[in-house]
């Protein structure tokens, strides 16, 4: 009975859109209007004055200044101190064969798989080309795009459009909607940039298990987060059974990815034995990026 009701509703929905046909604009406009109203930010608190502002341009400027500050890299007073510290650690180092794999020429097969893996129905980057366009014209694009990606890999010259991002903000559940920190930033990047980084990430994926301790299960292929949950429960059971005095600490780094020091990251890559060429590619991707904040359908100034 429930299935019958569902089928009827599906038929009615399809019929409604079909009948709208060339007059679909009105129906589409009403749906978009509701969607826009749901995501509209009507007011936000100024972090300095603690006063709520309602003006569109003021709201935009508050978000702009917030993310400007958030994405400003801290100046490291003594980079050599990091290097000296890393030398004291007994860390694994990747092999020469693994380094060659990371910096090898990109093949059409790799690019084809990356295009196939693109998720559909995602907002396009600043250039306006969605993933569906790349999928539709994959065979025509493959030879030219492969050539471009290899030129980037070889010369470390990143197209300026790859460093542009439109940042949309999504409210976090259960957080105060008046604070900028209560919104999750979603960076919308161009698809050609995503394809290049997806290929490099796929190559890096095969190397990480050799470098990252088994204690870390997140973001590593063939490892599951529930393994650490089970390990924690075993330790807790052992502590209770043997009446051991112990404390459990849970740490959560605020805005971890946004606040990471790139200088520190590059030094860590060097310590793990990554080839200079690979590190230069990473540096090129993250040097002088630009972004705009999209608030209530309007883009801010570039920062």
N, C-alpha and C positions, 0 to 999 in steps of 0.2 A: 504493500500500500504506500509506504514511504517512497519507494523507488518510483512508483507511478506519479506521485505528486511532484517529485523532483524533475521527472521527464517533462511533465506539463509546464513547469516553470521555465525549464530550459527552452522548450519550444516557443513559449510566449516571449521570452527575452529575445531569441533569435528573430522572431516575427516582428517585434517592435523595431529592431535595428534595420531589418530588411525593408519594412514599410517606409521607414524614414528616407531611405535611398538618397536621392539628390537633395532632400530637405534635411539631411542629417545635421547640418550646421547648428540648428536650434537645440537639438538633443545633446550634441557634443558640447555646446557652449554652457548648457546648464550643468552638465557633469563636471566640466573644467572649473566652473564657478564655485561649485561645492568643494572640489578638491583644493582650490586656491584658498577658500575661506578657512579650511581646516588647517592649512599650513601657514597662514598669515600670522606674523608677529606684530601685535598691536602696541606693545610697550616693552621696555627693557630698562633695567636699573643701571644707571651710570656708576661704575665701580669707584670713581673718585668722590663724587658728591653724594652718592647713595640715593639720588633722586630718580624717580621713574620718568622717562621721556616717552612721548607719544608721536613725535614728529618723525616721518619716514627717513629723512636725511640724517637726523640725529641718531636714530636707531642704527642706521647703516654705519655711521662713523664710530659708534661705540663698538660694534662688532669688528670693524676694520682695525681699530687700535688694539682690541683684545688679541686678535690673531697676529697682528704685527709683533706684539710683545711675546706671544707664545712661541712663534716660529723664529725669533731672534736667537741665533746661536751664541752660547756663552763663550767669552774669550778665555782660552786656557793660558794661564800665566807661564806655565812651564811644561810644554809638550814633551820635553826630554824626560821629565819625571815619570810620565806614563810609560815611555819606552823602557826606562830602567826598571820600573815595577814589573812590567810584562816579562822581562828577561829572567826575573826570579821565579817565574812560574814554570812548572813542568807541563807544557802543553804539547799536544800532538801537532804534527806538521804534514800538510798534504804532499803527495808525491809529484814528481815531474810529469808523469803521465796524466795525473788529474789536472795539473795546471794546463797542459796542452789541450785537454778536453774543454776546459773553461774558455779558452781563447781561440779555439779552432774556428775555421770559416763556417758561417751559418749556412745550412743546407736548405733547399726548397722543401725537403721533407719536414724539417723542424718547423719552418714557417707555416707549412700547410696544417700541421697538427695544432699549432698555436691558434690559427684562424678557426679551425674546427672547434676548439675548446672555448672560444669566445662565448660569453653568455648573451642571450638575446634579450630584447626589451629593456636595454640599459640606456640611460641618457648619454648622448654623444658628447665628446669633448668640445673645446672652443671652436674647432674647425668644422663641426656639424656633421661629420661622417660617422654614422653608427656602425656597430659590429655587423649588422645585417648587410650593409653595403659591401663590406670586405668578404663576407661569406658568399654573396651573390656573384661577385666578380673575382673570386679567388684565383681561378686558373689564369685569367688575364693579368692579375696583379703579381702573381708569384715571382716571375723572373725579374721584374723591375724592383719590387719591394725587397727581394733577397739581395739584390745588388746594393740598394741603399743601406740596408741594415749592416752589410759587411763593410761598407765604407765607413759607417759610424764606428763599428767595432775596431777597424784598422787604424783610423785617424783620430778617434776620440773627439770628433767634432759633432756635437749634438745640435740638431735643428732647433732654432729658437722656439718653434711651436711645441716642442716636446717639453719645454720648461714652463708652459702656461697651464694653469689649472683654474677651473671655476669651482669654488667651494660653496656647497649648499649646507645648511645647518638643520639637523633633525633633533627635536626635543627628546631628552631622555625621560623615560617613565619614572615617576616618583620623585623627580627633581624640581626645584623651584624654577618655573619658567621665566622669572624675571632676571636670572643670572645668565650671563654668556656662557659660563662654565657648565650650565645645565643642558647645553646643546652639543650634539655630536657632529663634528665637521666631516663632510663627505666630499673628497676631492674628485672632480670629474675631469679626466685626462683624455687626450687624443688616443685613438685606438692604435695608431702606428707605434706610438710610444709603449702602449701596453703590450703589443706583440713582441717588441724587442726585449722588454724587461721580463716577459713571460718565458722567453727562450733562455735568457741568462739565468733566471730563477730555476728553471727545469734542470739546467746543467749543474747549478749549485746544489740542488736537491740530492744529487747522487753522491756528493762529497760530504755533506753535513754529518751523516751518521758516523763518519770516521773522526770527526772533530768534536762533536758535542757529546758530553757525558750522558750516559744512559739515564741519569737522574732527571734530565729534562725530556719530557715527552711531548710537549706542545710544539707544533710546526715542524716536526721531523717525520719523514716518511717511515712507515712501518712501526710507529710508536703510538700508543693510545693513552689518553689522559687518565682513563680509569685504572691504568696500571699504577699510577702514583697514588690514586685514591685507595686502592687495595693495599699498597705498601704502607701508607699512613695508618690505616686501620690495624694492620699487623703490628706496627710499632706501638700504637696506642694500647693494644691488647697486651703486648709484652710488658709495657710499663705498669699497667694495672695489676697484671698477674704477679709481677715480681716486686710490687710496691716501690718503684723507683721514683725518686723526686725528679720531676722534669717539667718543662714548660713548652707549650706549643705556640709558635709565632707565625702569624699570617701577614705577609707584606704585599702591598699593592702600590706600585709606582704610578703616581698621577701623571697622565699624559706622557707615558713612557716613550713612545715612538717620537712624539713631537719634541721632546726635550733632550733626546740623545745627542751627545757631542759627536759630530762627524769626525773631528780630529781623532777622538778616542777610537771610533770605529775603524778608521783607516790604519791606526797603529795596531789594533787587534788583528786585522786582516794580514798585515805584514808579519806579525808574530806567528800566525798560523801557517805562514809560508806561501801565501797567495802571490802569484806573479805580479810584477809591477804593472804589466799591461792590463790585467784584470782590475786591479785597484784603480788605475787611471780611468777605466770605463765607469766605474762606480762614482768616482769623484766628478766626472763630467756630467753625469746624470743629476747630481745634487748640488752643483755649483751655480749660484745665482738663479734659483727658481723664482718664478713670478706667479701671482695668483690674484683673483678677484673674489670678493664675497658676494654671493647672491642672496639678497634679503627681499622677501616679498616680490619676487620676480625682477628685481632691479640689481644690476651689477655695480659694485663699488669701484673706486679707483684701484689701479694695479699697485701691488706692494711687493 
